Amino acid sequence: MNIVVLNLRKSSVALILLTLLLPILIITLFNINSTLVKAESSPSPFDVQVEHTVQIRDGGLIVINDTVKLSTQSEQNVKNFTLGFPFRYKFDLDYVYAYPTSNPNARLKVELDTGLGTIGFYGVNVRLNATFPEDDVKISEGAPYSFTVVFVFSNRISFQPSATETLFNATFPAYPSLTLSASTANLTIWFPRGASYVISSLEAKGVASTNTTQGAFRIFSYTPKSNLTEFADEPAWFSFSASADTFKIIEVNEVRRDISLEGYESLFISDSYQIISKSSDLSKIGLLLPSGAYGVTAMGIWGQIPSDRLTITSSNVTITFSPALSRGSEGRFTLNYILPWKDHVNTQTWSNFYVNLTLFDNDSWIIRKWTTTVTLPEGATLLSQPPSTNLNSLTQSAYQTTLIFVFYNATPFQNVTFNFTFGYTVFWESFRPTLWMGATVTVVAVVAGLWRMSKPAVTLPTVPVYPKELKSFVDTYEEKRKMTLELESLERQAQKGKIPRRQYKVRRRTLESRLAVLSRELATLREKIRMVGARYSDMMRQIEVAEAETQAAEAEIRRTEVRYRRGETPASVYRELLESSYKRRERAKTTIDGVLLRLREDIS
């Protein structure tokens, strides 16, 4: 009983002490908080000026550029600067980057989601030294420092569709949120080209503005705001109307780019798109083309898209959908084209090649998932791995090497390039035809030997030859040769500047298209003739091996000339290599001429 009373007394004493100490604790915390507030509210060592530029882009993006200028009357060393926006915009943020205003090509280190030191805001911390992020930058009187932070948002534009035009409403922070007050904050809004202005929250508040034009864009400049307080939270909206062809909101779920480096010195590209038009029915879409792209074709879910529905320029292609892609439904299509080898692959030695490629490029969309697959020539060996953190997988087999890169929420500002070196010998171009021929000859010899042992006196019946098929093969092959020579002549004229660039591209595209058709026809005829009998099958094999030998010799000639121009090969060795390659090519062409001559004799 005494123990219980003693425990109760101890509890009562503890409760009384807590009641007495609680006000003291609250007062102490209040004083500490007041001290912190006073410290935060102490005069800033900098004069801060901000340029807040909002771009509303066709496709559905809102891009905000905040250029901050720091100046001071006494020398100051500063390492970083924090700024941001109200937290409600955070979930629509897709990409952030920063650069010194004097050098847009440089990049500053940006630490994401650092906060602003108070609840309700999203902040980023920018390291101001581009070369050494851990070091300070010096700011003094007469030597201010400026940097720009770019925020890329999506899903901030709502819409109300109608039969003719759609009403759009873009929402964004009117000013940046800073931890220091700014003496001046300028607001500029780049209006979507071709759209019609309706009203904005700034106009509703009576904020005066002037508008100018720059090219096809209309720019609204608002009266500068003086003494922008820290932790600003001022939302804004901007309404405009536009037709479906003028402004649209597109959701790109996935893009798959397949890059194939062929042994014949070509880069074949295939881009597969999965898109949704969110604001209206989509009748056509414009896509960027890499510099120098040619042989452009497009495929839809029902097959190849006709050329009259493709509008191709040097930098982009416009695809017209028939019927139009309805709003809210997913559309799938593939764009195929060829890139010049010399623009992206540099020959270092006769067997080493340096590759420099762009993983993706787009105009004004967020691509939720971008997958790039790079396939090296058969027989190539990867010598140096690309320095990319987005390398998803690297597959190397006995004959093929494949690299796969994966990006999420890719924006127009992530122009990511990568480079690597691979080893490859020209003999691989003729390896597979030679291998197949050797295997076929071996199998035929074994079967023939067994047949003779079992049936020595039997004569094999032959299938009759159809002269029209032989004649068609010979005529088609001769036409292919003529087209190839014409293409080579066209290349020489273009190199010497004897033909306009546009005419050269159109003529080259026509010849390459015709050559592709002829190659398919020859492949079909070759299989038919091969089935006639062993004699004709052997002729077709001779042509295949000779063609591979011709291509390998021509590739070796080009590489020898490149090495000679760079001074890597002495003149005497250069002449010997050329002579050897020319003889190799002539032997292959003589073989083809002999086969074609025998086929003509059979026709007659």
MIPA-327352 format. One line per 8 residues: number of its first residue (from 0); their letters; for each residue x, y, z of C-alpha. Coordinates in Angstrom, 1 decimal. Layout:
<nodes>
NUM> a> X/Y/Z | ...
</nodes>
This chain:
<nodes>
0> mnivvlnl> 0.0/0.0/0.0 | 2.8/2.4/0.8 | 4.4/1.5/-2.6 | 1.3/2.5/-4.4 | 0.9/5.8/-2.6 | 4.6/6.5/-3.3 | 4.1/5.9/-7.0 | 1.1/8.1/-7.1
8> rkssvali> 3.0/10.9/-5.4 | 5.8/10.6/-7.9 | 3.4/10.8/-10.8 | 1.8/13.9/-9.4 | 5.1/15.6/-8.9 | 6.1/14.8/-12.5 | 2.8/16.2/-13.8 | 3.3/19.4/-11.8
16> lltlllpi> 6.8/19.8/-13.0 | 5.8/19.3/-16.7 | 2.9/21.9/-16.2 | 5.4/24.4/-14.9 | 8.1/23.7/-17.5 | 5.8/23.7/-20.6 | 5.3/27.5/-20.8 | 9.1/28.0/-20.4
24> liitlfni> 9.7/25.5/-23.2 | 7.1/27.2/-25.5 | 8.7/30.7/-24.8 | 12.2/29.3/-25.5 | 11.1/27.8/-28.9 | 9.3/31.0/-29.8 | 12.4/33.0/-29.1 | 14.5/30.6/-31.2
32> nstlvkae> 12.0/30.8/-34.1 | 12.0/34.6/-33.8 | 15.8/34.6/-34.0 | 15.6/32.4/-37.1 | 13.0/34.5/-38.8 | 15.1/37.6/-38.0 | 18.1/35.9/-39.5 | 16.2/34.9/-42.6
40> sspspfdv> 14.8/38.5/-42.9 | 18.2/40.1/-42.6 | 19.2/42.3/-45.5 | 20.3/40.4/-48.6 | 23.9/40.9/-49.7 | 22.7/40.9/-53.3 | 20.4/42.9/-55.6 | 18.3/40.2/-57.3
48> qvehtvqi> 16.6/40.8/-60.7 | 14.6/38.2/-62.5 | 13.4/37.6/-66.1 | 10.5/35.2/-66.0 | 9.7/34.0/-69.5 | 6.8/31.6/-70.2 | 6.6/29.7/-73.6 | 3.4/28.0/-74.5
56> rdgglivi> 4.3/25.4/-77.1 | 2.4/23.6/-79.8 | 2.1/20.0/-78.6 | 1.2/20.8/-75.0 | 4.4/21.9/-73.2 | 4.9/25.0/-71.0 | 8.6/26.0/-70.8 | 9.6/28.6/-68.1
64> ndtvklst> 13.0/30.3/-68.3 | 14.0/32.1/-65.1 | 17.1/34.3/-65.7 | 18.5/35.5/-62.3 | 20.9/38.4/-62.2 | 22.9/38.8/-58.9 | 24.8/42.1/-58.3 | 26.4/43.6/-55.2
72> qseqnvkn> 28.3/46.7/-54.1 | 30.9/44.7/-52.2 | 32.7/41.6/-53.2 | 30.9/38.4/-52.4 | 31.6/34.7/-52.9 | 28.6/32.5/-53.6 | 28.4/28.8/-54.3 | 24.7/28.1/-55.0
80> ftlgfpfr> 21.3/29.7/-55.4 | 17.9/28.2/-54.6 | 14.6/29.0/-56.4 | 11.4/27.2/-57.4 | 7.7/27.4/-57.5 | 4.5/26.5/-55.5 | 4.4/22.8/-54.8 | 1.1/22.2/-56.7
88> ykfdldyv> 3.0/22.5/-60.0 | 5.6/19.8/-59.0 | 3.8/16.8/-60.3 | 3.7/18.2/-63.9 | 7.4/19.0/-63.9 | 9.3/16.8/-66.5 | 12.8/18.3/-66.8 | 15.0/21.0/-65.3
96> yayptsnp> 18.4/22.3/-66.4 | 20.4/25.4/-65.9 | 23.3/27.3/-67.6 | 25.3/30.5/-67.2 | 23.4/33.2/-69.2 | 26.7/34.1/-70.9 | 27.2/30.5/-72.2 | 24.0/28.7/-73.1
104> narlkvel> 26.0/25.6/-74.2 | 27.4/25.1/-70.7 | 25.5/23.3/-68.0 | 25.3/24.0/-64.3 | 24.7/21.3/-61.7 | 21.1/21.2/-60.5 | 20.0/19.5/-57.3 | 16.3/18.7/-57.6
112> dtglgtig> 13.6/18.8/-54.9 | 15.7/20.6/-52.3 | 12.8/22.7/-51.0 | 12.9/26.4/-50.2 | 13.1/26.1/-46.4 | 9.4/26.5/-45.9 | 6.3/24.4/-46.5 | 4.4/24.6/-49.8
120> fygvnvrl> 7.2/25.1/-52.3 | 9.3/23.0/-54.6 | 12.9/24.2/-55.0 | 16.0/23.4/-56.9 | 19.5/24.2/-55.8 | 21.8/25.5/-58.6 | 25.6/25.3/-58.3 | 26.8/28.4/-60.0
128> natfpedd> 30.3/27.3/-61.0 | 30.0/25.5/-64.3 | 33.6/24.1/-64.3 | 34.0/23.2/-60.6 | 30.5/22.9/-59.0 | 32.0/22.7/-55.5 | 33.7/26.0/-55.8 | 32.4/29.6/-55.4
136> vkisegap> 31.9/32.3/-58.0 | 33.0/35.8/-57.2 | 30.5/38.7/-57.6 | 31.7/42.2/-57.2 | 30.6/45.8/-58.0 | 30.6/46.1/-61.8 | 30.8/42.3/-62.3 | 27.4/40.8/-61.7
144> ysftvvfv> 26.6/37.2/-62.4 | 23.6/35.8/-64.3 | 22.3/32.3/-64.8 | 19.2/30.8/-66.3 | 17.1/27.9/-65.0 | 14.7/26.2/-67.4 | 11.6/24.3/-66.1 | 9.7/22.1/-68.6
152> fsnrisfq> 6.0/21.3/-67.7 | 3.3/19.2/-69.3 | -0.4/18.6/-68.5 | -0.8/22.3/-67.6 | -3.1/23.2/-70.5 | -6.8/22.3/-70.4 | -9.1/22.6/-73.4 | -12.8/22.8/-74.5
160> psatetlf> -13.2/21.4/-78.0 | -15.8/22.7/-80.5 | -16.7/22.1/-84.1 | -14.4/24.8/-85.5 | -11.9/26.0/-82.8 | -10.8/24.8/-79.4 | -10.5/27.0/-76.3 | -7.3/26.4/-74.4
168> natfpayp> -6.3/27.5/-70.9 | -2.7/27.4/-69.7 | -1.9/27.7/-66.0 | 1.6/28.5/-64.6 | 3.3/30.5/-61.8 | 3.3/34.2/-62.7 | 6.6/34.7/-60.9 | 9.4/32.5/-59.5
176> sltlsast> 9.5/31.6/-55.8 | 12.8/32.9/-54.3 | 14.3/32.8/-50.8 | 15.4/36.4/-51.2 | 13.3/39.4/-52.4 | 13.9/40.7/-55.9 | 14.1/44.3/-56.7 | 12.6/43.7/-60.2
184> anltiwfp> 10.7/40.8/-61.8 | 9.9/41.0/-65.5 | 7.2/38.7/-67.0 | 7.1/37.8/-70.7 | 4.7/35.3/-72.3 | 5.4/33.7/-75.7 | 2.0/33.2/-77.3 | 1.4/30.1/-79.5
192> rgasyvis> 1.8/31.0/-83.2 | -1.4/31.0/-85.2 | -3.6/31.1/-82.1 | -6.1/33.8/-81.1 | -5.7/35.5/-77.7 | -8.9/35.5/-75.5 | -8.0/36.7/-72.0 | -5.6/36.2/-69.1
200> sleakgva> -5.6/36.5/-65.3 | -3.1/39.3/-65.6 | -5.4/41.4/-67.8 | -8.3/40.6/-65.3 | -6.1/42.1/-62.5 | -5.4/45.2/-64.6 | -1.7/44.5/-65.2 | -0.7/46.4/-68.3
208> stnttqga> 1.1/44.8/-71.2 | 2.5/45.4/-74.6 | 2.7/42.8/-77.4 | 5.1/42.5/-80.2 | 5.8/39.9/-82.9 | 9.0/37.9/-83.5 | 8.7/35.8/-86.7 | 5.5/33.8/-86.4
216> frifsytp> 5.3/34.3/-82.6 | 3.4/36.9/-80.6 | 5.0/38.1/-77.4 | 3.3/39.7/-74.4 | 5.5/41.8/-72.1 | 3.9/42.9/-68.8 | 4.8/45.8/-66.6 | 7.8/44.9/-64.4
224> ksnltefa> 6.9/44.0/-60.8 | 8.9/45.9/-58.2 | 10.1/44.3/-54.9 | 9.0/40.7/-55.5 | 8.8/39.3/-52.0 | 10.4/36.0/-51.1 | 8.3/32.8/-51.4 | 6.0/34.4/-54.0
232> depawfsf> 2.9/32.4/-54.8 | 1.0/34.1/-57.5 | -0.8/31.7/-60.0 | -1.6/32.9/-63.5 | -3.7/31.6/-66.5 | -3.8/32.5/-70.2 | -6.7/31.6/-72.5 | -6.5/31.4/-76.3
240> sasadtfk> -8.4/29.6/-79.1 | -6.9/27.7/-82.1 | -7.9/25.3/-84.8 | -6.8/21.7/-84.8 | -4.1/22.4/-87.4 | -2.7/25.4/-85.5 | -2.4/24.1/-81.9 | -2.8/20.6/-80.6
248> iievnevr> -2.0/18.6/-77.4 | -0.3/15.3/-78.1 | 0.6/12.6/-75.7 | 3.5/10.5/-76.9 | 3.5/7.2/-75.0 | 6.5/5.6/-76.6 | 9.0/5.9/-79.4 | 11.3/3.1/-80.5
256> rdislegy> 14.3/4.0/-82.7 | 16.2/1.2/-84.4 | 19.6/2.2/-85.8 | 21.3/-0.4/-88.0 | 24.9/0.1/-89.1 | 25.2/-1.9/-92.3 | 28.4/-3.2/-93.7 | 27.7/-1.4/-97.0
264> eslfisds> 28.4/1.9/-95.3 | 24.8/2.9/-94.6 | 22.8/3.8/-91.5 | 19.2/2.5/-91.7 | 16.8/4.2/-89.1 | 13.3/3.1/-88.2 | 11.3/5.2/-85.7 | 8.1/3.7/-84.4
272> yqiiskss> 5.6/6.0/-82.7 | 2.7/5.5/-80.3 | 0.7/8.8/-79.9 | -2.6/10.1/-78.6 | -4.2/13.3/-79.8 | -5.8/14.7/-76.7 | -7.4/18.0/-77.9 | -8.8/17.2/-81.3
280> dlskigll> -8.8/14.8/-84.2 | -5.4/14.7/-85.8 | -5.2/14.9/-89.6 | -1.5/15.4/-89.9 | 1.7/15.5/-87.9 | 5.1/17.0/-88.4 | 8.3/15.1/-87.4 | 12.0/16.3/-87.4
288> lpsgaygv> 14.4/14.6/-89.7 | 18.1/14.3/-88.9 | 20.4/16.3/-91.2 | 21.1/14.5/-94.5 | 18.3/11.9/-94.2 | 17.1/10.5/-97.5 | 15.0/7.5/-98.7 | 12.1/8.5/-96.4
296> tamgiwgq> 9.1/6.2/-96.2 | 6.4/5.7/-93.7 | 4.3/2.7/-92.6 | 0.9/2.8/-90.9 | -1.1/-0.1/-89.3 | -2.5/-0.9/-92.8 | 0.8/-0.9/-94.7 | 2.9/1.7/-96.4
304> ipsdrlti> 1.7/5.3/-96.4 | 1.5/6.6/-100.0 | 4.1/9.2/-101.0 | 1.4/11.7/-101.9 | 0.6/11.8/-98.1 | 4.2/12.6/-97.2 | 5.6/16.2/-97.4 | 9.3/16.0/-97.1
312> tssnvtit> 11.8/18.9/-96.7 | 15.5/18.9/-95.7 | 14.6/19.1/-92.0 | 11.2/17.5/-91.4 | 8.5/15.3/-92.8 | 4.7/15.8/-92.5 | 2.5/12.7/-92.5 | -1.2/13.1/-93.5
320> fspalsrg> -3.5/10.6/-91.9 | -6.4/9.1/-93.8 | -8.8/8.9/-92.1 | -7.8/11.4/-89.3 | -6.7/10.0/-86.0 | -9.7/10.6/-83.7 | -9.3/12.4/-80.4 | -8.4/10.1/-77.5
328> segrftln> -7.5/7.1/-79.6 | -3.9/5.8/-80.0 | -2.2/6.0/-83.3 | 0.8/3.9/-84.4 | 3.1/4.5/-87.4 | 6.7/4.0/-88.4 | 9.1/6.4/-90.2 | 12.0/4.8/-92.1
336> yilpwkdh> 15.0/6.7/-93.6 | 18.7/6.4/-94.3 | 21.6/8.5/-93.0 | 24.9/9.1/-94.7 | 27.6/7.0/-93.2 | 30.3/9.7/-93.5 | 28.3/12.1/-91.3 | 28.2/9.8/-88.3
344> vntqtwsn> 31.0/7.3/-88.7 | 34.6/8.2/-88.8 | 37.2/5.7/-90.2 | 40.1/5.7/-87.8 | 42.1/2.9/-89.3 | 41.3/0.3/-91.9 | 39.4/-1.8/-89.3 | 38.5/0.7/-86.5
352> fyvnltlf> 35.5/3.0/-86.7 | 34.3/5.9/-84.4 | 30.5/6.4/-84.2 | 28.8/9.6/-83.1 | 25.0/9.5/-83.0 | 22.0/11.3/-81.5 | 19.8/9.0/-79.4 | 16.7/11.1/-79.9
360> dndswiir> 15.5/14.5/-81.2 | 12.0/15.9/-81.2 | 10.4/19.2/-81.5 | 7.8/20.0/-78.8 | 6.6/16.8/-77.0 | 7.3/14.9/-73.9 | 8.0/11.3/-74.9 | 7.1/9.1/-71.9
368> kwtttvtl> 9.4/6.2/-73.0 | 12.1/6.4/-75.6 | 14.0/3.3/-76.6 | 17.0/3.4/-79.0 | 18.4/0.1/-80.3 | 21.8/0.2/-82.1 | 22.8/-2.8/-84.1 | 26.4/-3.0/-85.3
376> pegatlls> 27.4/-4.7/-88.6 | 27.6/-8.4/-88.6 | 31.0/-9.5/-87.4 | 31.8/-6.1/-85.7 | 33.4/-6.0/-82.2 | 32.7/-3.2/-79.7 | 36.0/-1.6/-78.7 | 34.8/1.2/-76.4
384> qppstnln> 31.4/1.3/-74.6 | 29.3/4.5/-74.9 | 29.6/6.7/-71.8 | 25.8/6.8/-71.1 | 24.0/6.1/-67.9 | 20.9/5.3/-69.9 | 22.5/2.2/-71.5 | 19.9/-0.5/-70.6
392> sltqsayq> 21.6/-3.6/-72.1 | 24.5/-4.6/-74.2 | 24.3/-7.9/-76.1 | 27.3/-9.4/-77.8 | 27.1/-12.7/-79.7 | 29.4/-14.5/-82.1 | 28.3/-12.4/-85.1 | 26.2/-9.4/-83.8
400> ttlifvfy> 26.4/-6.7/-81.1 | 23.4/-4.7/-80.0 | 23.1/-1.8/-77.6 | 19.8/-0.7/-76.1 | 19.2/2.8/-74.5 | 16.1/3.6/-72.5 | 14.9/7.2/-71.5 | 11.8/8.2/-69.6
408> natpfqnv> 10.1/11.6/-70.0 | 12.4/12.7/-72.8 | 12.0/16.4/-73.7 | 13.1/18.5/-76.7 | 15.9/19.9/-74.6 | 17.7/16.5/-74.0 | 19.6/16.3/-77.2 | 21.6/13.4/-76.0
416> tfnftfgy> 24.5/12.2/-78.2 | 26.7/9.2/-77.6 | 29.9/7.8/-79.2 | 31.8/4.5/-79.3 | 34.4/2.7/-81.3 | 34.0/-0.7/-83.0 | 36.3/-3.0/-85.0 | 35.2/-4.4/-88.3
424> tvfwesfr> 36.9/-6.0/-91.3 | 35.5/-5.8/-94.9 | 35.9/-9.5/-95.4 | 32.8/-10.0/-93.2 | 30.7/-8.7/-96.1 | 31.5/-11.8/-98.2 | 31.7/-14.2/-95.2 | 28.1/-15.3/-95.1
432> ptlwmgat> 27.7/-15.9/-98.9 | 31.0/-17.8/-99.0 | 29.9/-19.8/-95.9 | 26.6/-20.7/-97.5 | 28.2/-21.6/-100.8 | 30.7/-23.8/-99.1 | 28.1/-25.6/-97.1 | 25.8/-26.0/-100.1
440> vtvvavva> 28.7/-27.4/-102.2 | 29.6/-29.8/-99.5 | 26.0/-31.1/-99.1 | 25.5/-31.4/-102.8 | 28.8/-33.3/-103.2 | 27.9/-35.7/-100.4 | 24.4/-36.3/-101.8 | 25.7/-36.7/-105.4
448> glwrmskp> 28.3/-39.2/-104.2 | 25.8/-41.3/-102.3 | 23.4/-41.1/-105.3 | 26.1/-42.4/-107.7 | 27.0/-45.2/-105.3 | 23.4/-46.4/-105.1 | 22.2/-45.6/-108.7 | 25.2/-45.4/-111.0
456> avtlptvp> 23.3/-45.9/-114.2 | 20.3/-43.6/-113.7 | 20.1/-40.3/-115.5 | 18.4/-37.5/-113.5 | 15.4/-35.9/-115.3 | 15.6/-32.1/-115.7 | 12.9/-29.5/-115.3 | 12.3/-27.5/-118.5
464> vypkelks> 13.7/-24.0/-118.6 | 11.3/-21.1/-119.3 | 13.1/-18.6/-121.6 | 10.9/-15.7/-120.6 | 12.0/-16.0/-116.9 | 15.7/-16.2/-118.0 | 15.2/-13.2/-120.3 | 13.4/-11.3/-117.5
472> fvdtyeek> 16.3/-12.0/-115.1 | 18.9/-10.9/-117.6 | 17.1/-7.7/-118.6 | 16.3/-6.8/-115.0 | 19.9/-7.4/-114.0 | 21.2/-5.2/-116.8 | 18.8/-2.4/-115.8 | 20.0/-2.6/-112.2
480> rkmtlele> 23.6/-2.3/-113.5 | 22.6/0.8/-115.6 | 20.8/2.4/-112.6 | 23.9/1.7/-110.4 | 26.2/3.4/-112.9 | 23.8/6.3/-113.1 | 23.8/6.7/-109.3 | 27.6/6.6/-109.2
488> slerqaqk> 27.7/9.3/-112.0 | 25.2/11.4/-110.0 | 27.4/11.2/-106.9 | 30.4/12.4/-108.8 | 28.5/15.3/-110.3 | 27.3/16.3/-106.8 | 30.8/16.1/-105.4 | 32.0/18.4/-108.1
496> gkiprrqy> 29.1/20.8/-107.7 | 27.8/20.3/-111.2 | 24.2/19.6/-110.1 | 22.0/21.6/-107.6 | 21.7/20.0/-104.2 | 17.9/19.7/-104.3 | 17.9/18.2/-107.8 | 20.6/15.8/-106.6
504> kvrrrtle> 18.5/14.6/-103.7 | 15.3/14.1/-105.7 | 17.2/12.2/-108.5 | 19.1/10.1/-105.9 | 15.9/9.2/-104.1 | 14.3/8.2/-107.4 | 17.2/6.0/-108.4 | 17.5/4.3/-105.0
512> srlavlsr> 13.7/3.6/-104.9 | 14.0/2.0/-108.4 | 17.0/0.0/-107.4 | 15.1/-1.4/-104.4 | 12.3/-2.5/-106.6 | 14.7/-4.2/-109.1 | 16.5/-6.0/-106.2 | 13.2/-7.5/-105.0
520> elatlrek> 12.3/-8.6/-108.6 | 15.8/-10.2/-109.0 | 15.4/-12.0/-105.7 | 12.1/-13.5/-106.8 | 13.4/-14.5/-110.3 | 16.6/-15.9/-108.8 | 14.6/-18.3/-106.6 | 12.5/-19.5/-109.6
528> irmvgary> 15.6/-20.1/-111.7 | 17.3/-21.9/-108.9 | 14.5/-24.5/-108.8 | 15.0/-25.4/-112.5 | 18.1/-27.5/-111.8 | 21.6/-27.9/-110.4 | 23.2/-26.0/-113.3 | 21.0/-22.9/-112.9
536> sdmmrqie> 21.3/-23.1/-109.1 | 25.1/-23.0/-109.4 | 24.8/-20.0/-111.7 | 22.7/-18.1/-109.2 | 25.2/-19.0/-106.4 | 28.1/-17.7/-108.6 | 26.3/-14.3/-109.0 | 25.6/-14.0/-105.3
544> vaeaetqa> 29.2/-14.7/-104.3 | 30.5/-12.3/-107.1 | 28.2/-9.5/-105.9 | 29.4/-9.9/-102.3 | 33.0/-9.8/-103.6 | 32.3/-6.7/-105.7 | 30.8/-4.9/-102.7 | 33.7/-5.9/-100.5
552> aeaeirrt> 36.3/-4.7/-103.1 | 34.5/-1.3/-103.5 | 34.4/-0.8/-99.7 | 38.1/-1.6/-99.5 | 38.8/1.0/-102.3 | 36.9/3.7/-100.4 | 38.7/3.0/-97.2 | 42.1/2.9/-98.9
560> evryrrge> 41.5/6.3/-100.5 | 40.4/7.7/-97.1 | 43.6/6.4/-95.4 | 45.7/7.8/-98.2 | 44.2/11.3/-98.0 | 44.8/11.3/-94.2 | 48.5/10.4/-94.8 | 48.1/7.0/-93.0
568> tpasvyre> 49.2/5.0/-96.1 | 52.4/5.6/-98.2 | 51.9/6.2/-101.9 | 53.5/2.9/-102.9 | 51.3/0.9/-100.6 | 48.3/2.9/-101.6 | 48.8/2.0/-105.3 | 49.3/-1.7/-104.5
576> llessykr> 46.2/-1.8/-102.4 | 44.2/-0.1/-105.1 | 45.5/-2.3/-107.8 | 44.7/-5.4/-105.7 | 41.1/-4.2/-105.0 | 40.5/-3.2/-108.7 | 41.6/-6.7/-109.8 | 39.4/-8.3/-107.2
584> reraktti> 36.4/-6.2/-108.4 | 37.1/-7.0/-112.1 | 37.3/-10.7/-111.4 | 33.9/-10.6/-109.7 | 32.4/-8.6/-112.6 | 33.9/-11.0/-115.1 | 32.2/-13.9/-113.3 | 28.8/-12.1/-113.4
592> dgvllrlr> 29.3/-11.3/-117.2 | 30.1/-15.0/-117.9 | 26.9/-16.1/-116.1 | 24.7/-13.6/-117.9 | 26.3/-14.7/-121.2 | 25.5/-18.3/-120.6 | 21.9/-17.4/-119.7 | 21.6/-15.4/-123.0
600> edis> 22.7/-18.4/-124.9 | 20.1/-20.6/-123.2 | 17.4/-18.0/-124.1 | 18.3/-18.1/-127.8
</nodes>
